[in-house]
Amino acid sequence: METDLAAAYERCRELHKRHGRTYYLATRLLPAWKRRHVHALYGFTRYADEIVDRTGDASVAERTARLDAWSARFLAGLHGEPVDDPLLPAVLHTIAVFQLDRADFASFLRSMAMDLTITSYASYDDLLDYMEGSAAVIGTMMLPILGAADPAAAREPARQLGFAFQLTNFIRDVGEDLARGRTYLPDEDLDKFGVGRADLVTAARDGRGTARTRELIEYAVTRAQAHYAAAAPGVAMLAPASQACVRTAFALYGGILDEIAAAGYDPFVRRATVPGRRRAAVAARSLLARPGTPVAVPGPSPR
């Protein structure tokens, strides 16, 4: 049993290393005993995402059946039943060790199911409803592992950081999401700037946006920056040994927005990534920062 558990944690770590480079780098700054639990949560969320988005030519019905079956195995495991799965033992163990809120996992699986049938969101409030399960709960799942002197006070900043990170991904990956038939930029925002979905498809195809799409992206970046600002006070609330990790993730994800701004708010030109040298420098500065040091909130960049 212990061998199976170790293998499940290793499977989660491999998924994290392969698919979550920025977050994986930050996680390496945590105390060793905490890392595998973060890997477990990442592995759980990533595997669900793989079922929804990366199952080849499977139909919606087939992907729904796979997600339902995997969710059922997970729920059975929560009730103490034996689980035959390569990674679920790790997340089930992590939930038990930290007594994580099971409602967060139900909310996450609900949002994953939404991705199977919903391709756009009319308003930002509608998108927030989706992100409550796909992003905010990730912050609250993580909080007991990271530790905080006042968990109640740290909860909302943790949720806001989840929103900030996911919005950053949505802005960076707008072209990739379009290829999957989805748009995470709300319809009301597109209307505000006179942008249609066809305009986004054309920009993705041509590798270049228009003045209107750039205005739309700048607006989205500003909205994401507001979530970073709301999340920033929470970093200093964390256990001192966890602050370097979150400080690094905060700076690197915020750095993606900086790269998008530097490209004229045109994510279609190239995929925005933080250069390796800067990534290493951010990690080093985070390690050297005294616990409680405020984080720098991403802000508008001159063009």
C-alpha positions as CSV (number, residue, x, y, z in Angstrom):
1,M,0.0,0.0,0.0
2,E,2.8,2.4,0.9
3,T,4.5,1.5,-2.4
4,D,1.3,2.3,-4.3
5,L,1.0,5.7,-2.4
6,A,4.6,6.6,-3.2
7,A,4.0,5.7,-6.9
8,A,0.9,7.9,-7.0
9,Y,2.8,10.9,-5.5
10,E,5.5,10.4,-8.1
11,R,3.0,10.2,-10.9
12,C,1.5,13.5,-9.7
13,R,5.0,15.0,-9.5
14,E,5.8,14.0,-13.1
15,L,2.6,15.6,-14.3
16,H,3.4,18.8,-12.5
17,K,6.9,18.9,-13.8
18,R,5.8,18.2,-17.4
19,H,2.8,20.6,-17.6
20,G,3.2,23.2,-14.9
21,R,6.7,24.6,-15.3
22,T,6.1,27.9,-13.6
23,Y,4.2,26.5,-10.7
24,Y,6.7,23.5,-10.4
25,L,9.6,25.9,-10.1
26,A,7.9,27.8,-7.3
27,T,7.0,24.5,-5.5
28,R,10.7,23.6,-5.3
29,L,11.1,26.4,-2.9
30,L,8.7,24.8,-0.4
31,P,10.0,22.5,2.5
32,A,10.4,19.0,1.0
33,W,7.6,17.5,3.1
34,K,5.0,19.9,1.7
35,R,6.0,19.5,-2.0
36,R,4.4,16.1,-2.6
37,H,1.1,17.4,-1.3
38,V,1.2,20.3,-3.8
39,H,2.1,17.9,-6.5
40,A,-0.9,15.7,-5.6
41,L,-3.3,18.6,-6.0
42,Y,-1.8,19.6,-9.3
43,G,-1.9,16.0,-10.5
44,F,-5.6,15.8,-9.6
45,T,-6.5,19.0,-11.4
46,R,-4.3,18.3,-14.4
47,Y,-5.6,14.7,-14.9
48,A,-9.2,16.0,-14.9
49,D,-8.2,18.6,-17.5
50,E,-6.6,15.9,-19.6
51,I,-9.9,14.0,-19.7
52,V,-11.8,17.1,-20.7
53,D,-9.3,18.6,-23.2
54,R,-6.7,16.0,-24.3
55,T,-8.5,12.8,-25.1
56,G,-7.9,12.8,-28.8
57,D,-11.0,12.6,-31.0
58,A,-13.3,11.4,-28.2
59,S,-16.8,12.7,-28.4
60,V,-18.4,14.9,-25.7
61,A,-20.4,11.9,-24.6
62,E,-17.3,9.8,-24.3
63,R,-15.3,12.4,-22.4
64,T,-18.3,13.0,-20.1
65,A,-18.4,9.3,-19.4
66,R,-14.7,9.2,-18.6
67,L,-14.9,12.2,-16.3
68,D,-18.0,10.7,-14.5
69,A,-16.2,7.4,-14.1
70,W,-13.0,9.0,-12.7
71,S,-15.1,11.3,-10.4
72,A,-17.0,8.2,-9.1
73,R,-13.7,6.5,-8.3
74,F,-12.5,9.6,-6.5
75,L,-15.8,9.9,-4.5
76,A,-15.6,6.2,-3.6
77,G,-12.1,6.7,-2.3
78,L,-13.3,9.6,-0.2
79,H,-15.7,7.1,1.4
80,G,-12.9,4.7,2.2
81,E,-13.3,2.3,-0.7
82,P,-10.2,0.8,-2.3
83,V,-9.2,2.8,-5.4
84,D,-7.6,1.4,-8.5
85,D,-6.0,4.5,-10.0
86,P,-2.4,5.6,-10.7
87,L,-2.7,9.0,-9.0
88,L,-5.9,9.2,-6.9
89,P,-4.3,7.6,-3.8
90,A,-2.0,10.6,-3.5
91,V,-4.8,13.2,-3.5
92,L,-6.9,11.1,-1.2
93,H,-4.0,10.9,1.2
94,T,-3.4,14.7,1.0
95,I,-7.1,15.4,1.7
96,A,-6.9,13.1,4.8
97,V,-3.7,14.6,6.1
98,F,-4.8,18.2,5.9
99,Q,-8.6,17.6,6.3
100,L,-9.2,19.5,3.1
101,D,-12.8,20.7,2.4
102,R,-14.4,18.1,0.2
103,A,-16.8,20.7,-1.1
104,D,-13.9,22.4,-2.9
105,F,-13.3,19.2,-4.9
106,A,-17.0,18.8,-5.8
107,S,-16.9,22.5,-7.0
108,F,-13.8,21.8,-9.1
109,L,-15.3,18.7,-10.8
110,R,-18.5,20.7,-11.5
111,S,-16.4,23.3,-13.4
112,M,-14.6,20.6,-15.3
113,A,-17.9,19.2,-16.4
114,M,-18.9,22.7,-17.6
115,D,-16.0,22.7,-20.0
116,L,-17.5,19.8,-21.8
117,T,-20.6,21.7,-22.9
118,I,-20.1,25.4,-22.3
119,T,-18.0,27.2,-25.0
120,S,-18.5,30.9,-23.9
121,Y,-19.7,33.1,-21.1
122,A,-22.1,36.0,-21.5
123,S,-20.8,38.1,-18.6
124,Y,-17.9,38.3,-16.2
125,D,-20.1,37.2,-13.4
126,D,-20.9,34.0,-15.4
127,L,-17.2,33.4,-15.9
128,L,-16.5,34.0,-12.2
129,D,-19.1,31.2,-11.4
130,Y,-17.0,28.9,-13.6
131,M,-13.7,30.1,-12.1
132,E,-15.1,29.6,-8.5
133,G,-14.6,25.9,-9.1
134,S,-11.7,25.9,-11.5
135,A,-9.5,28.6,-9.8
136,A,-10.7,30.0,-6.5
137,V,-11.0,26.6,-4.8
138,I,-7.5,25.7,-5.8
139,G,-6.4,28.6,-3.6
140,T,-8.4,27.3,-0.7
141,M,-7.3,23.7,-1.2
142,M,-3.7,24.9,-1.1
143,L,-4.0,27.1,2.0
144,P,-3.9,24.3,4.7
145,I,-0.8,22.9,3.0
146,L,1.0,26.3,2.8
147,G,-0.2,27.2,6.4
148,A,-1.3,30.6,7.7
149,A,-1.4,32.1,11.2
150,D,-4.9,33.3,10.5
151,P,-6.5,31.0,7.9
152,A,-9.8,32.9,7.8
153,A,-8.1,36.1,6.9
154,A,-5.9,34.4,4.3
155,R,-8.8,32.7,2.6
156,E,-10.0,35.5,0.4
157,P,-6.5,36.5,-0.8
158,A,-6.0,32.8,-1.7
159,R,-9.2,32.7,-3.7
160,Q,-8.2,36.0,-5.5
161,L,-4.8,34.5,-6.4
162,G,-6.6,31.6,-8.0
163,F,-8.6,34.0,-10.1
164,A,-5.5,36.0,-11.0
165,F,-3.5,33.0,-12.2
166,Q,-6.4,31.5,-14.2
167,L,-7.2,34.8,-15.9
168,T,-3.5,35.1,-16.8
169,N,-3.8,31.7,-18.4
170,F,-6.9,32.7,-20.3
171,I,-5.3,35.8,-21.7
172,R,-2.1,34.1,-22.7
173,D,-3.9,31.0,-24.2
174,V,-6.8,32.7,-26.0
175,G,-5.7,31.3,-29.3
176,E,-5.3,27.7,-27.9
177,D,-8.7,27.9,-26.3
178,L,-10.2,29.1,-29.6
179,A,-8.8,26.0,-31.3
180,R,-10.8,24.0,-28.7
181,G,-13.9,25.9,-29.6
182,R,-13.9,28.0,-26.4
183,T,-13.7,31.6,-25.5
184,Y,-13.1,32.6,-21.9
185,L,-13.2,36.4,-22.6
186,P,-16.8,37.2,-21.8
187,D,-19.2,38.1,-24.6
188,E,-20.0,41.5,-22.9
189,D,-16.3,42.4,-23.1
190,L,-16.1,41.5,-26.7
191,D,-19.2,43.6,-27.4
192,K,-17.7,46.5,-25.4
193,F,-14.7,46.7,-27.8
194,G,-16.6,45.7,-31.0
195,V,-14.8,42.3,-31.3
196,G,-16.5,39.2,-32.6
197,R,-15.4,35.6,-32.1
198,A,-14.6,35.6,-35.8
199,D,-12.1,38.4,-35.2
200,L,-10.3,36.4,-32.6
201,V,-10.2,33.4,-34.9
202,T,-8.7,35.5,-37.6
203,A,-6.1,37.0,-35.3
204,A,-5.1,33.5,-34.1
205,R,-4.8,32.4,-37.7
206,D,-2.8,35.4,-38.8
207,G,-0.6,35.6,-35.7
208,R,-1.5,39.2,-35.3
209,G,-4.4,41.1,-33.6
210,T,-6.1,44.3,-34.5
211,A,-6.4,47.6,-32.6
212,R,-9.7,46.4,-31.2
213,T,-8.5,43.0,-30.1
214,R,-5.5,44.7,-28.4
215,E,-7.8,47.0,-26.5
216,L,-9.9,44.0,-25.4
217,I,-6.8,42.2,-24.2
218,E,-5.5,45.3,-22.3
219,Y,-8.9,45.5,-20.6
220,A,-8.6,41.8,-19.6
221,V,-5.1,42.3,-18.3
222,T,-6.2,45.3,-16.2
223,R,-9.0,43.1,-14.7
224,A,-6.4,40.3,-13.9
225,Q,-4.1,42.9,-12.3
226,A,-7.0,43.8,-9.9
227,H,-7.2,40.2,-8.7
228,Y,-3.4,40.2,-8.1
229,A,-3.8,43.4,-6.0
230,A,-6.5,41.7,-4.0
231,A,-4.4,38.6,-3.5
232,A,-1.1,40.4,-2.6
233,P,-1.7,40.9,1.2
234,G,-2.2,37.2,1.5
235,V,1.4,36.3,0.7
236,A,2.7,37.8,4.0
237,M,-0.1,35.9,5.9
238,L,1.3,32.5,5.0
239,A,3.7,30.4,7.0
240,P,7.2,31.9,6.6
241,A,8.5,28.7,5.0
242,S,5.8,28.9,2.3
243,Q,6.2,32.5,1.3
244,A,9.1,32.1,-1.1
245,C,7.1,29.6,-3.1
246,V,4.0,31.8,-3.5
247,R,6.0,35.0,-3.9
248,T,7.8,33.3,-6.9
249,A,4.5,32.0,-8.4
250,F,3.0,35.5,-7.9
251,A,5.9,37.2,-9.7
252,L,6.2,34.7,-12.5
253,Y,2.5,34.6,-13.4
254,G,2.3,38.4,-13.1
255,G,5.4,38.4,-15.4
256,I,3.3,36.7,-18.1
257,L,1.0,39.8,-18.1
258,D,4.1,42.0,-18.3
259,E,5.2,40.0,-21.4
260,I,1.8,40.4,-23.0
261,A,1.8,44.1,-22.3
262,A,5.4,44.4,-23.8
263,A,4.0,42.7,-27.0
264,G,1.5,45.5,-27.3
265,Y,-1.3,43.5,-25.7
266,D,-1.2,41.1,-28.6
267,P,-1.1,37.4,-27.4
268,F,-1.5,36.2,-30.9
269,V,2.1,37.2,-31.9
270,R,3.7,34.6,-29.7
271,R,3.0,32.7,-26.5
272,A,4.0,34.9,-23.6
273,T,6.6,33.3,-21.4
274,V,8.9,34.7,-18.8
275,P,12.6,34.2,-19.9
276,G,14.6,31.6,-18.1
277,R,17.1,34.1,-16.7
278,R,14.3,36.2,-15.2
279,R,12.7,33.1,-13.8
280,A,15.9,32.1,-11.9
281,A,16.3,35.7,-10.7
282,V,12.8,35.8,-9.3
283,A,13.3,32.6,-7.5
284,A,16.5,33.8,-6.0
285,R,15.0,37.1,-4.8
286,S,12.1,35.3,-3.3
287,L,14.4,33.1,-1.3
288,L,16.3,36.1,0.0
289,A,13.2,38.2,0.8
290,R,12.4,38.4,4.5
291,P,9.0,36.8,5.5
292,G,6.3,39.5,5.5
293,T,7.9,41.5,2.7
294,P,5.1,42.8,0.5
295,V,4.9,41.5,-3.1
296,A,5.0,43.8,-6.1
297,V,1.6,43.9,-7.9
298,P,1.7,43.6,-11.7
299,G,0.8,47.0,-13.2
300,P,0.4,48.7,-16.6
301,S,3.6,48.6,-18.7
302,P,4.6,51.5,-21.0
303,R,4.3,50.7,-24.7
